[in-house]
Amino acid sequence: MPLLDYLRGKDVAFITHWHPSHQNPGDRLLREAARQLFCKAGVTVRAEVTGDTVQPVRLELEPATTLVICGGGNLGGYHYPEDGTLGLRVADLYPEHRVVVLPQTYVTPWDAEGRKLADRVLGRSNVDVWLRDGASWYYFNQDYHKGWVEPDTVMDH
């Protein structure tokens, strides 16, 4: 399913792991590209927060609000273990909301704690994940059977 079609007309809370102190221009581009995607899809952003990699923020959200986790990171634990589980921890705080993870790379293995969290969250019917490359899509779908592949938002929209 194309991401643009999936998001069309939704109300969202946008969660990004990017923080000004990181000084990472790639993450900043992905955040800005996501904002452009929201405009193109007619998305209403009800809240935008930087995810704290220690304790994600708990927002008061309308039931129909979709949480959108910024793309560009890694689902897994090799290089950025905190960012690799941020979306999962946010989704864990909001089991009653639809959660969308924008294009990510899926890497394994998870550490033991990350694997437990991944299994608990990614198996839910309310969590949808877009992968940014064919290899990630292949391995993710072997484990969870519900990912879509689409380039990073900065590349496609």
TORKOLNU-871237 format. One record per residue: residue number from 1; residue in one letter; chain; x, y, z of N, C-alpha, C in turn. Coordinates in Angstrom, 1 decimal, always signed. Example, Ala and Ser with C-alpha at 12.3 -4.5 7.8 and 13.67 -1.06 7.14 Angstrom:
REM TORKOLNU-871237
[r 1, A, A, [+13.2, -5.7, +7.8], [+12.3, -4.5, +7.8], [+13.2, -3.3, +7.8]]
[r 2, S, A, [+12.8, -2.2, +7.1], [+13.7, -1.1, +7.1], [+12.9, +0.0, +7.9]]
END
This chain:
REM TORKOLNU-871237
[r 1, M, A, [+0.8, -1.2, +0.0], [+0.0, +0.0, +0.0], [+0.9, +1.2, +0.0]]
[r 2, P, A, [+0.7, +2.2, -0.9], [+1.5, +3.4, -0.9], [+1.2, +4.2, +0.4]]
[r 3, L, A, [+2.3, +4.7, +1.0], [+2.3, +5.4, +2.2], [+1.4, +6.7, +2.1]]
[r 4, L, A, [+1.5, +7.4, +1.0], [+0.7, +8.6, +0.8], [-0.8, +8.3, +0.8]]
[r 5, D, A, [-1.2, +7.2, +0.2], [-2.6, +6.8, +0.3], [-3.0, +6.4, +1.7]]
[r 6, Y, A, [-2.2, +5.7, +2.4], [-2.4, +5.2, +3.7], [-2.7, +6.4, +4.7]]
[r 7, L, A, [-1.9, +7.5, +4.5], [-2.0, +8.6, +5.4], [-3.0, +9.6, +5.1]]
[r 8, R, A, [-3.5, +9.6, +3.8], [-4.4, +10.6, +3.3], [-5.5, +11.0, +4.3]]
[r 9, G, A, [-5.6, +12.3, +4.7], [-6.7, +12.8, +5.5], [-6.7, +12.4, +7.0]]
[r 10, K, A, [-5.6, +11.8, +7.4], [-5.6, +11.4, +8.9], [-5.2, +12.6, +9.8]]
[r 11, D, A, [-5.6, +12.4, +11.0], [-5.1, +13.3, +12.1], [-4.0, +12.5, +12.7]]
[r 12, V, A, [-2.8, +13.2, +12.9], [-1.6, +12.4, +13.4], [-1.0, +13.2, +14.6]]
[r 13, A, A, [-0.3, +12.4, +15.4], [+0.7, +12.9, +16.3], [+2.1, +12.4, +15.7]]
[r 14, F, A, [+3.0, +13.3, +15.5], [+4.3, +13.0, +14.8], [+5.4, +12.9, +15.9]]
[r 15, I, A, [+6.0, +11.8, +16.0], [+7.0, +11.5, +17.0], [+8.3, +11.4, +16.2]]
[r 16, T, A, [+9.3, +12.2, +16.5], [+10.6, +12.1, +15.9], [+11.7, +11.9, +16.9]]
[r 17, H, A, [+12.7, +11.1, +16.6], [+13.8, +10.9, +17.5], [+14.9, +12.0, +17.3]]
[r 18, W, A, [+14.7, +12.8, +16.3], [+15.7, +13.9, +16.0], [+15.7, +14.9, +17.1]]
[r 19, H, A, [+16.8, +15.4, +17.5], [+16.9, +16.4, +18.5], [+18.0, +17.4, +18.0]]
[r 20, P, A, [+17.8, +18.7, +18.2], [+18.8, +19.7, +17.7], [+20.2, +19.4, +18.2]]
[r 21, S, A, [+20.4, +18.8, +19.3], [+21.8, +18.5, +19.8], [+22.5, +17.4, +19.0]]
[r 22, H, A, [+21.7, +16.6, +18.3], [+22.3, +15.5, +17.5], [+23.1, +16.0, +16.3]]
[r 23, Q, A, [+22.6, +17.2, +15.7], [+23.3, +17.7, +14.6], [+23.4, +16.8, +13.4]]
[r 24, N, A, [+22.4, +15.9, +13.2], [+22.4, +15.0, +12.2], [+21.6, +15.5, +11.0]]
[r 25, P, A, [+22.2, +15.9, +9.9], [+21.4, +16.5, +8.8], [+20.5, +15.5, +8.1]]
[r 26, G, A, [+20.9, +14.2, +8.1], [+20.1, +13.2, +7.5], [+18.7, +13.1, +8.2]]
[r 27, D, A, [+18.8, +13.0, +9.5], [+17.6, +12.9, +10.3], [+16.7, +14.1, +10.1]]
[r 28, R, A, [+17.4, +15.3, +10.1], [+16.6, +16.5, +9.9], [+15.9, +16.5, +8.5]]
[r 29, L, A, [+16.6, +16.1, +7.5], [+15.9, +16.0, +6.2], [+14.7, +15.1, +6.2]]
[r 30, L, A, [+14.9, +13.9, +6.9], [+13.7, +13.0, +6.9], [+12.6, +13.6, +7.7]]
[r 31, R, A, [+12.8, +14.3, +8.7], [+11.7, +15.0, +9.5], [+11.0, +16.0, +8.6]]
[r 32, E, A, [+11.8, +16.8, +7.9], [+11.2, +17.8, +7.0], [+10.5, +17.2, +5.9]]
[r 33, A, A, [+11.0, +16.1, +5.3], [+10.3, +15.4, +4.2], [+9.0, +14.8, +4.7]]
[r 34, A, A, [+9.0, +14.3, +5.9], [+7.7, +13.8, +6.5], [+6.7, +14.9, +6.6]]
[r 35, R, A, [+7.1, +16.0, +7.0], [+6.2, +17.2, +7.1], [+5.6, +17.5, +5.7]]
[r 36, Q, A, [+6.5, +17.4, +4.7], [+6.0, +17.7, +3.3], [+5.0, +16.6, +2.9]]
[r 37, L, A, [+5.3, +15.4, +3.2], [+4.4, +14.2, +2.9], [+3.0, +14.5, +3.6]]
[r 38, F, A, [+3.1, +14.9, +4.8], [+1.8, +15.2, +5.5], [+1.0, +16.3, +4.8]]
[r 39, C, A, [+1.6, +17.3, +4.3], [+0.9, +18.4, +3.5], [+0.4, +17.8, +2.2]]
[r 40, K, A, [+1.1, +17.0, +1.5], [+0.7, +16.4, +0.3], [-0.5, +15.4, +0.5]]
[r 41, A, A, [-0.5, +14.8, +1.6], [-1.6, +13.8, +1.9], [-2.8, +14.4, +2.7]]
[r 42, G, A, [-2.7, +15.7, +2.9], [-3.8, +16.4, +3.6], [-3.9, +15.9, +5.1]]
[r 43, V, A, [-2.8, +15.6, +5.7], [-2.7, +15.2, +7.1], [-2.8, +16.4, +8.0]]
[r 44, T, A, [-3.5, +16.3, +9.1], [-3.6, +17.3, +10.1], [-2.7, +16.8, +11.3]]
[r 45, V, A, [-1.6, +17.6, +11.6], [-0.7, +17.2, +12.7], [-1.3, +17.9, +13.9]]
[r 46, R, A, [-1.7, +17.0, +14.8], [-2.3, +17.5, +16.1], [-1.3, +17.7, +17.2]]
[r 47, A, A, [-0.1, +17.0, +17.1], [+0.9, +17.2, +18.0], [+2.2, +16.7, +17.3]]
[r 48, E, A, [+3.3, +17.4, +17.7], [+4.6, +17.0, +17.2], [+5.6, +17.1, +18.4]]
[r 49, V, A, [+6.2, +15.9, +18.7], [+7.2, +15.9, +19.8], [+8.4, +15.1, +19.4]]
[r 50, T, A, [+9.5, +15.5, +20.1], [+10.7, +14.8, +19.9], [+10.7, +13.6, +21.0]]
[r 51, G, A, [+10.8, +12.4, +20.5], [+10.8, +11.3, +21.4], [+12.0, +11.3, +22.3]]
[r 52, D, A, [+11.8, +11.2, +23.6], [+12.9, +11.0, +24.5], [+13.3, +9.6, +24.5]]
[r 53, T, A, [+14.6, +9.3, +24.2], [+15.1, +8.0, +24.0], [+15.1, +7.2, +25.4]]
[r 54, V, A, [+14.9, +7.9, +26.5], [+14.8, +7.2, +27.8], [+13.4, +6.9, +28.1]]
[r 55, Q, A, [+12.5, +7.9, +28.1], [+11.1, +7.7, +28.4], [+10.2, +8.5, +27.4]]
[r 56, P, A, [+9.6, +7.8, +26.5], [+8.7, +8.5, +25.5], [+7.6, +9.3, +26.2]]
[r 57, V, A, [+7.2, +10.4, +25.6], [+6.2, +11.3, +26.2], [+4.8, +10.6, +26.0]]
[r 58, R, A, [+4.0, +10.8, +27.0], [+2.6, +10.3, +27.0], [+1.7, +11.6, +26.7]]
[r 59, L, A, [+1.1, +11.6, +25.5], [+0.2, +12.7, +25.1], [-1.2, +12.3, +25.3]]
[r 60, E, A, [-2.1, +13.4, +25.5], [-3.5, +13.2, +25.5], [-4.0, +13.3, +24.1]]
[r 61, L, A, [-4.5, +12.2, +23.5], [-4.8, +12.2, +22.1], [-6.3, +11.7, +21.9]]
[r 62, E, A, [-6.9, +12.3, +20.9], [-8.3, +11.8, +20.5], [-8.1, +10.4, +20.1]]
[r 63, P, A, [-9.1, +9.5, +20.2], [-9.0, +8.1, +19.9], [-8.7, +7.9, +18.4]]
[r 64, A, A, [-9.1, +8.8, +17.5], [-8.9, +8.5, +16.1], [-7.5, +9.0, +15.6]]
[r 65, T, A, [-6.7, +9.6, +16.5], [-5.4, +10.1, +16.1], [-4.4, +8.9, +15.9]]
[r 66, T, A, [-3.7, +9.0, +14.8], [-2.7, +8.0, +14.4], [-1.3, +8.6, +14.8]]
[r 67, L, A, [-0.5, +7.7, +15.5], [+0.8, +8.1, +15.9], [+1.7, +7.8, +14.7]]
[r 68, V, A, [+2.5, +8.7, +14.3], [+3.5, +8.5, +13.2], [+4.9, +8.7, +13.7]]
[r 69, I, A, [+5.7, +7.6, +13.6], [+7.0, +7.6, +14.1], [+7.9, +8.0, +12.9]]
[r 70, C, A, [+8.8, +9.0, +13.0], [+9.6, +9.4, +12.0], [+10.5, +8.3, +11.5]]
[r 71, G, A, [+10.8, +8.2, +10.2], [+11.6, +7.2, +9.6], [+13.1, +7.5, +9.6]]
[r 72, G, A, [+13.8, +6.7, +8.9], [+15.3, +6.9, +8.8], [+16.1, +6.1, +9.8]]
[r 73, G, A, [+15.5, +5.5, +10.7], [+16.3, +4.7, +11.7], [+16.4, +3.3, +11.4]]
[r 74, N, A, [+16.8, +2.5, +12.5], [+16.9, +1.1, +12.4], [+16.0, +0.4, +13.4]]
[r 75, L, A, [+15.2, -0.5, +12.9], [+14.5, -1.3, +13.8], [+15.4, -2.5, +14.2]]
[r 76, G, A, [+15.9, -2.5, +15.3], [+16.9, -3.4, +15.7], [+18.0, -2.8, +16.6]]
[r 77, G, A, [+19.1, -3.4, +16.9], [+19.9, -2.9, +17.9], [+21.4, -2.7, +17.5]]
[r 78, Y, A, [+21.8, -2.6, +16.3], [+23.2, -2.5, +16.0], [+23.8, -1.2, +16.3]]
[r 79, H, A, [+23.4, -0.1, +15.6], [+24.1, +1.1, +15.7], [+23.5, +2.1, +16.7]]
[r 80, Y, A, [+22.2, +2.2, +16.7], [+21.4, +3.2, +17.5], [+20.4, +2.4, +18.3]]
[r 81, P, A, [+20.8, +1.7, +19.4], [+19.7, +0.9, +20.1], [+18.6, +1.7, +20.6]]
[r 82, E, A, [+18.8, +2.9, +21.1], [+17.7, +3.7, +21.6], [+16.7, +4.1, +20.5]]
[r 83, D, A, [+17.2, +4.6, +19.4], [+16.4, +4.9, +18.3], [+15.7, +3.7, +17.7]]
[r 84, G, A, [+16.4, +2.5, +17.8], [+15.8, +1.3, +17.2], [+14.6, +0.8, +17.9]]
[r 85, T, A, [+14.4, +1.2, +19.2], [+13.3, +0.8, +19.9], [+12.3, +2.0, +20.3]]
[r 86, L, A, [+12.7, +3.2, +19.9], [+11.8, +4.4, +20.2], [+10.4, +4.2, +19.7]]
[r 87, G, A, [+10.2, +3.8, +18.5], [+8.9, +3.6, +17.9], [+8.1, +2.5, +18.7]]
[r 88, L, A, [+8.8, +1.5, +19.0], [+8.2, +0.4, +19.7], [+7.8, +0.8, +21.1]]
[r 89, R, A, [+8.6, +1.6, +21.8], [+8.2, +2.0, +23.1], [+7.1, +3.0, +23.1]]
[r 90, V, A, [+7.0, +3.9, +22.0], [+5.9, +4.8, +21.9], [+4.6, +4.0, +21.6]]
[r 91, A, A, [+4.7, +3.0, +20.7], [+3.5, +2.2, +20.4], [+3.1, +1.4, +21.6]]
[r 92, D, A, [+4.0, +1.0, +22.5], [+3.6, +0.3, +23.7], [+2.8, +1.2, +24.7]]
[r 93, L, A, [+3.1, +2.5, +24.6], [+2.3, +3.5, +25.5], [+0.9, +3.7, +25.0]]
[r 94, Y, A, [+0.7, +3.4, +23.7], [-0.6, +3.8, +23.0], [-1.2, +2.5, +22.4]]
[r 95, P, A, [-1.5, +1.5, +23.1], [-2.1, +0.3, +22.5], [-3.4, +0.5, +21.8]]
[r 96, E, A, [-4.1, +1.6, +22.2], [-5.4, +1.9, +21.7], [-5.4, +2.7, +20.4]]
[r 97, H, A, [-4.2, +3.1, +19.9], [-4.1, +4.0, +18.7], [-3.4, +3.2, +17.6]]
[r 98, R, A, [-3.8, +3.6, +16.4], [-3.0, +3.2, +15.2], [-1.6, +3.8, +15.3]]
[r 99, V, A, [-0.6, +3.0, +15.0], [+0.8, +3.5, +15.0], [+1.4, +3.2, +13.7]]
[r 100, V, A, [+2.0, +4.2, +13.0], [+2.7, +4.0, +11.8], [+4.2, +4.3, +11.9]]
[r 101, V, A, [+5.0, +3.4, +11.5], [+6.5, +3.7, +11.5], [+6.9, +4.0, +10.1]]
[r 102, L, A, [+7.4, +5.2, +9.9], [+7.8, +5.6, +8.5], [+9.1, +4.8, +8.1]]
[r 103, P, A, [+9.4, +4.8, +6.9], [+10.5, +3.9, +6.4], [+11.7, +3.8, +7.2]]
[r 104, Q, A, [+12.0, +2.6, +7.6], [+13.1, +2.2, +8.5], [+13.9, +1.1, +7.8]]
[r 105, T, A, [+15.1, +0.8, +8.3], [+15.8, -0.4, +8.0], [+15.6, -1.4, +9.1]]
[r 106, Y, A, [+15.4, -2.6, +8.7], [+15.2, -3.7, +9.7], [+16.5, -4.4, +9.9]]
[r 107, V, A, [+17.1, -4.4, +11.0], [+18.3, -5.1, +11.3], [+18.1, -6.0, +12.5]]
[r 108, T, A, [+18.8, -7.1, +12.4], [+18.8, -8.1, +13.6], [+20.2, -8.5, +13.9]]
[r 109, P, A, [+20.5, -9.0, +15.0], [+19.6, -9.4, +16.0], [+19.3, -8.3, +17.0]]
[r 110, W, A, [+18.1, -8.4, +17.6], [+17.8, -7.5, +18.7], [+18.5, -8.0, +19.9]]
[r 111, D, A, [+18.7, -7.1, +20.9], [+19.1, -7.7, +22.2], [+17.9, -8.3, +22.8]]
[r 112, A, A, [+18.1, -9.0, +23.9], [+16.9, -9.8, +24.5], [+15.8, -8.9, +24.9]]
[r 113, E, A, [+16.0, -7.7, +25.5], [+15.0, -6.8, +25.8], [+14.3, -6.2, +24.6]]
[r 114, G, A, [+15.1, -5.8, +23.6], [+14.5, -5.3, +22.3], [+13.7, -6.3, +21.6]]
[r 115, R, A, [+14.1, -7.6, +21.6], [+13.3, -8.7, +21.0], [+11.9, -8.8, +21.7]]
[r 116, K, A, [+11.9, -8.8, +23.0], [+10.6, -9.0, +23.7], [+9.7, -7.8, +23.4]]
[r 117, L, A, [+10.2, -6.6, +23.4], [+9.4, -5.4, +23.0], [+8.9, -5.5, +21.6]]
[r 118, A, A, [+9.8, -5.9, +20.7], [+9.4, -6.0, +19.3], [+8.3, -7.0, +19.1]]
[r 119, D, A, [+8.5, -8.2, +19.7], [+7.4, -9.2, +19.6], [+6.1, -8.7, +20.2]]
[r 120, R, A, [+6.2, -8.0, +21.3], [+4.9, -7.5, +21.9], [+4.2, -6.5, +21.1]]
[r 121, V, A, [+5.0, -5.6, +20.4], [+4.4, -4.4, +19.7], [+4.2, -4.7, +18.2]]
[r 122, L, A, [+5.2, -5.3, +17.5], [+5.0, -5.5, +16.1], [+4.0, -6.5, +15.7]]
[r 123, G, A, [+3.7, -7.4, +16.6], [+2.6, -8.4, +16.4], [+1.2, -7.8, +16.5]]
[r 124, R, A, [+1.1, -6.6, +16.9], [-0.3, -6.0, +17.1], [-0.9, -5.6, +15.8]]
[r 125, S, A, [-2.2, -5.7, +15.7], [-2.9, -5.3, +14.5], [-2.9, -3.8, +14.2]]
[r 126, N, A, [-2.6, -3.0, +15.3], [-2.7, -1.5, +15.1], [-1.3, -0.9, +14.8]]
[r 127, V, A, [-0.3, -1.7, +14.5], [+1.0, -1.2, +14.2], [+1.4, -1.5, +12.8]]
[r 128, D, A, [+1.7, -0.5, +11.9], [+2.0, -0.7, +10.6], [+3.4, -0.2, +10.3]]
[r 129, V, A, [+4.3, -0.9, +9.6], [+5.7, -0.5, +9.4], [+6.0, -0.5, +8.0]]
[r 130, W, A, [+6.6, +0.6, +7.5], [+7.2, +0.7, +6.2], [+8.7, +0.5, +6.3]]
[r 131, L, A, [+9.2, -0.3, +5.4], [+10.7, -0.6, +5.3], [+11.2, +0.1, +4.1]]
[r 132, R, A, [+12.5, +0.6, +4.2], [+13.0, +1.4, +3.1], [+13.9, +0.7, +2.1]]
[r 133, D, A, [+14.0, -0.6, +2.3], [+14.8, -1.4, +1.3], [+14.2, -2.8, +1.2]]
[r 134, G, A, [+14.5, -3.5, +0.1], [+14.0, -4.8, -0.1], [+14.5, -5.9, +0.9]]
[r 135, A, A, [+15.8, -5.8, +1.3], [+16.3, -6.8, +2.2], [+15.6, -6.6, +3.6]]
[r 136, S, A, [+15.4, -5.4, +4.0], [+14.6, -5.2, +5.3], [+13.2, -5.7, +5.2]]
[r 137, W, A, [+12.5, -5.4, +4.1], [+11.2, -5.9, +3.9], [+11.1, -7.5, +4.0]]
[r 138, Y, A, [+12.1, -8.1, +3.3], [+12.1, -9.6, +3.3], [+12.3, -10.1, +4.7]]
[r 139, Y, A, [+13.3, -9.6, +5.5], [+13.5, -10.2, +6.8], [+12.4, -9.8, +7.8]]
[r 140, F, A, [+11.9, -8.6, +7.7], [+10.8, -8.1, +8.6], [+9.6, -9.0, +8.4]]
[r 141, N, A, [+9.2, -9.3, +7.1], [+8.1, -10.1, +6.8], [+8.2, -11.5, +7.2]]
[r 142, Q, A, [+9.4, -12.0, +7.3], [+9.6, -13.4, +7.8], [+9.3, -13.4, +9.3]]
[r 143, D, A, [+9.6, -12.3, +10.0], [+9.4, -12.3, +11.4], [+7.9, -11.9, +11.8]]
[r 144, Y, A, [+7.4, -10.9, +11.1], [+6.2, -10.2, +11.5], [+5.1, -10.2, +10.4]]
[r 145, H, A, [+5.3, -10.5, +9.2], [+4.3, -10.7, +8.1], [+3.4, -9.5, +7.9]]
[r 146, K, A, [+3.9, -8.3, +8.0], [+3.0, -7.2, +7.8], [+3.8, -5.9, +7.5]]
[r 147, G, A, [+4.8, -5.9, +6.8], [+5.5, -4.7, +6.4], [+5.3, -4.4, +4.9]]
[r 148, W, A, [+5.5, -3.1, +4.6], [+5.4, -2.6, +3.3], [+6.8, -2.0, +2.9]]
[r 149, V, A, [+7.2, -2.0, +1.7], [+8.4, -1.4, +1.3], [+8.1, -0.1, +0.5]]
[r 150, E, A, [+8.9, +1.0, +0.9], [+8.8, +2.2, +0.2], [+10.1, +3.0, +0.6]]
[r 151, P, A, [+10.6, +3.8, -0.4], [+11.8, +4.5, -0.1], [+11.6, +5.5, +1.0]]
[r 152, D, A, [+12.7, +6.0, +1.6], [+12.7, +7.1, +2.6], [+11.8, +8.2, +2.1]]
[r 153, T, A, [+11.1, +8.9, +3.0], [+10.2, +9.9, +2.6], [+11.0, +11.0, +1.8]]
[r 154, V, A, [+12.2, +11.3, +2.2], [+13.0, +12.3, +1.5], [+13.3, +12.0, +0.0]]
[r 155, M, A, [+13.3, +10.7, -0.3], [+13.6, +10.2, -1.6], [+12.4, +10.2, -2.6]]
[r 156, D, A, [+11.2, +10.0, -2.0], [+10.1, +9.6, -2.8], [+9.0, +10.8, -2.9]]
[r 157, H, A, [+9.0, +11.7, -2.0], [+7.9, +12.6, -2.0], [+8.5, +14.0, -2.0]]
END
